[in-house]
Amino acid sequence: MEKFKLTTVPGMRSEVFAPTTPPPVWAEVTKPLNKCRVGFATAGGIHLKTQTPFNPAGDFSLREIPSDTPSSALMVTHGGYDNSDVNKDVNAMLPIDRLRELKAAGFIGDVSPILVGFMGGGGNVEKFRNETGPAIADIFKREEVDIALLTAG
């Protein structure tokens, strides 16, 4: 019996760029959640309605979102996924109301004063790895975030 092969033709390659994803970096949580400040970043294209929308053709910028922003003041600009549900309830991608509820219930210690929206995608992994990603990390370091949660678009 022939062993299963991952390609139908040996040496066949995709004509579409597919980046190699590095293994995740594991950082152990060292204090209880009810003592942690939680940050949240979404690649779902979420931003304030008053901020410049993302360029759906490719955009590596980010938007700082104050965590006390009403969810009704947020919107999505992203052409890479079906965002019809997010347009109905932004909490589907950036659970800003749920984070405040978790804080009020004492489940988490605090919500970062700044949350982050960006568009993601575009295929340029190096630009994200070297520019956008570090900028998001700098925001969370500045805001003394203990745990960061992320959603993709």
N, C-alpha and C positions, 0 to 999 in steps of 0.2 A: 504494500500500500504506500502510495506516494505521500510524503509529508506535506502538510498545508503550507502554501506560499502566500506571502503578503502582496505580491505583485503577479499579474498575469503574464508579464514578459520580464525576464531578468534584466535589471538595469533600467527599467522604465521609470521615468520621472514625470512629475506634474509640471505643466507649463505655468501653473499658478504658484506664486511664491508662497511657501509654507515655512514659517520660521520654526526653528528648533526651540522648544520651550525648555528652559533650564529647570532643574528640580526646585521645589519651593524651599524657602528658608524658614526653618522652624524656630520660633521664639516661644519659650514656655511662659505661660501666664503665672506670675509670681505673687499675685494678691487676689483677694476675692472680688468678683464682679461688682459687688455693691460698694467697692472702694475704688473702682476703675473709672477713668474718664474715657469715654468711647467716641472715636471719630468715625466718620463715614465718608467714603468716596464712591462715586458712581460714574461709570463710563457710559451711562445712558443718555448723555446730552442734556442733563437737567441744569437749569440756570434760573436766576430771577428774571421775571418778565421785563424788568428795567435794564438788564444787562444785554450786551451785544450777543445775538444768537451765534451758535457755532456754525461753521461753514460745513454743510453736509457732504461736500466733496472731499473733505479731509481737513482736520483741524486738530492741532496738538496743544492748544491752549487749555486753560482751566478757568473755572469760575469759583470764587470763594462765596459761600452761602452762609450767612449768619444763622446759627441754629435756632434763633428765636423768630425766624421768618415764618409767616403763616404759609401753609402749604398752598393756599389759593394764590399766592404771589409767585409761584414757581411754574415753569413750563419746560417742555422738551423740544430741542431742535436736534434731530438725528435722523439721517436717511438710511441707516444700515439695519434697522429692525422695525417690526410692526409695533409702533408706540401708541396705538389707539387706546389700550387700557391705561397706559401711563398718563395720557392726556386726560383721561377720566378721573384718575386718582394717582397723583405723583408719588404717593406712598408705596405704590407697586414697585418703584425703582429706587426711590430715596425715602425710606420710612421715617421722615422727619417727625411726624406726629407720634408714631409708635415709640421713637427714642425718648421723646419728652414724657410719654406715659410710663416707660420703663424707669426713668429717673424718678418720677413722682411716686411710683410704687416701691422705690428703694431697691429695685432689682439691679440697677447699675448706679454707680456713684454720681456720674455727671455726664453731660453731653458736651463734646468739644464746642467751644463758642463758634468755630468755623467748620463747616462741612464743605466738601469739594465735589463739583460737577465737572466732568470733562467728556469729550466725545469718544475717545478711543478709536480703534479701527485705523484704517488708512494704510495698514500693511507695513509701516516703517517702525519696526520693533526697536531699532537702535535709537531713533529719535525719542521714543517714549522712555526707553531705558535710561538714556543719558540726560533728558531734559524734563519731560512732564513728570515722570515718576519721582525723580529727586525733588522736584518743586513741591509735589504733594507731600512727600516725606518731611520736607522742611516746614511746611505748614503744621503738620501734626506734631513735630518736635517743638515748634514755637508754642503751640497750644497745650503742650504737656499731655498728649494723648497716650494712654496706656495700651489701648486696643483699637485697631482700625478694622472696620468691616468694609467690604467692597462688593459692588454689583457690576455686572457687565451689561452692555447694551444689546 
